């Protein structure tokens, strides 16, 4: 999704309280706001988020491209984020899953939405999982 499409999607999501744009396939979609690592300004993008107890798991797949999504690079630089699910917005801390967590979570993420194994096969990078708590 390009920047313009992401902005339109986010606006539609906000206005409808997540009724429009709140799902993609089997996945819940949240609006993730990070701080731009270069600009220092808030950046909001729609991201599929797997519920895992009180936390959310985000997959930095970038549809299998060889580079990380910008939102991932932003939260690595500054892990303070906000996440909006429907009309509920919360501040949170995001962190990259370590190797053991990724090994545990990757099968769950793929059972939740099977496209991630396909994305992983398209790229040589290990697709990171992000835990938002």
C-alpha positions as CSV (number, residue, x, y, z in Angstrom):
1,X,0.0,0.0,0.0
2,X,1.4,3.4,-0.9
3,X,1.5,6.4,1.4
4,X,-1.7,7.9,0.0
5,X,-3.6,4.6,0.2
6,X,-2.4,4.2,3.8
7,X,-3.7,7.6,4.7
8,X,-7.1,7.0,3.1
9,X,-7.3,3.6,4.8
10,X,-6.4,5.1,8.2
11,X,-9.0,8.0,7.7
12,X,-11.7,5.5,6.7
13,X,-10.8,3.3,9.7
14,X,-10.9,6.3,12.2
15,X,-14.2,7.7,10.9
16,X,-15.9,4.3,11.1
17,X,-14.3,3.2,14.4
18,X,-12.8,0.3,12.6
19,X,-16.0,-1.0,11.0
20,X,-14.4,-0.2,7.6
21,X,-10.9,-1.5,7.3
22,X,-10.9,-3.2,10.7
23,X,-10.3,-6.6,9.1
24,X,-8.2,-8.0,6.3
25,X,-9.0,-11.6,5.6
26,X,-9.0,-13.4,8.9
27,X,-6.9,-10.7,10.6
28,X,-7.8,-7.8,12.8
29,X,-6.3,-4.5,11.5
30,X,-5.0,-1.9,13.9
31,X,-3.7,1.6,13.3
32,X,-0.1,1.7,14.5
33,X,1.4,5.1,15.2
34,X,5.2,5.3,15.4
35,X,7.5,8.2,15.5
36,X,9.4,8.8,12.3
37,X,13.0,8.0,12.8
38,X,14.1,10.8,10.6
39,X,11.3,13.3,10.8
40,X,10.4,12.9,14.5
41,X,6.7,13.2,13.4
42,X,3.9,10.7,14.1
43,X,3.4,8.1,11.4
44,X,0.2,6.0,11.3
45,X,-0.2,2.9,9.2
46,X,-2.7,0.1,9.1
47,X,-1.2,-3.2,10.2
48,X,-2.6,-6.7,10.7
49,X,-2.3,-7.6,14.4
50,X,-2.6,-11.1,15.9
51,X,-4.1,-11.0,19.4
52,X,-1.9,-12.9,22.0
53,X,-3.4,-12.5,25.4
54,X,-3.0,-8.8,26.4
55,X,-0.5,-8.1,23.7
56,X,-0.6,-7.9,19.9
57,X,1.9,-9.6,17.5
58,X,2.8,-7.6,14.3
59,X,4.5,-9.2,11.4
60,X,7.0,-7.0,9.6
61,X,6.6,-8.9,6.3
62,X,6.4,-6.0,3.9
63,X,4.6,-8.6,1.6
64,X,7.9,-10.5,1.3
65,X,10.0,-7.6,-0.1
66,X,13.7,-7.6,0.7
67,X,13.6,-4.5,2.8
68,X,11.9,-3.9,6.2
69,X,8.7,-1.8,6.3
70,X,9.2,1.8,7.4
71,X,7.0,1.3,10.5
72,X,9.3,-1.4,11.7
73,X,12.4,0.8,11.3
74,X,10.6,3.6,13.2
75,X,9.7,1.4,16.2
76,X,13.2,-0.1,16.4
77,X,14.5,3.5,16.7
78,X,11.7,4.5,19.2
79,X,9.7,1.6,20.7
80,X,7.0,4.0,22.2
81,X,3.9,3.5,20.0
82,X,0.2,3.8,20.0
83,X,-2.1,1.2,18.7
84,X,-5.8,1.7,17.8
85,X,-8.2,-1.2,17.6
86,X,-11.6,0.0,16.6
87,X,-12.2,3.1,18.8
88,X,-9.8,2.0,21.5
89,X,-6.4,3.7,21.4
90,X,-3.6,2.7,23.8
91,X,0.0,3.7,24.2
92,X,2.3,0.8,24.3
93,X,5.9,-0.4,24.0
94,X,6.9,-2.4,21.0
95,X,9.9,-4.8,20.8
96,X,11.2,-7.2,18.3
97,X,10.7,-10.9,19.3
98,X,14.0,-12.6,20.2
99,X,14.9,-15.8,18.4
100,X,13.2,-18.1,20.9
101,X,10.0,-16.0,20.9
102,X,10.0,-15.9,17.1
103,X,10.4,-19.7,17.0
104,X,7.4,-20.1,19.3
105,X,5.2,-17.4,17.7
106,X,5.9,-18.0,13.9
107,X,3.8,-21.2,13.7
108,X,0.9,-19.4,15.5
109,X,1.2,-16.4,13.2
110,X,1.0,-18.7,10.2
111,X,-1.9,-20.7,11.6
112,X,-3.6,-17.4,12.1
113,X,-2.9,-16.2,8.6
114,X,-1.1,-18.5,6.2
115,X,0.3,-15.9,3.9
116,X,3.3,-15.2,6.1
117,X,5.1,-18.4,5.1
118,X,4.6,-17.4,1.4
119,X,6.1,-14.0,2.2
120,X,9.1,-15.6,4.0
121,X,9.8,-17.7,1.0
122,X,10.0,-14.6,-1.2
123,X,12.8,-12.9,0.7
124,X,16.2,-13.8,2.1
125,X,15.7,-11.7,5.3
126,X,14.1,-13.3,8.4
127,X,10.7,-11.5,8.7
128,X,10.7,-10.0,12.2
129,X,7.8,-10.4,14.6
130,X,7.0,-7.4,16.9
131,X,5.4,-7.8,20.3
132,X,3.3,-4.8,21.4
133,X,2.7,-4.8,25.1
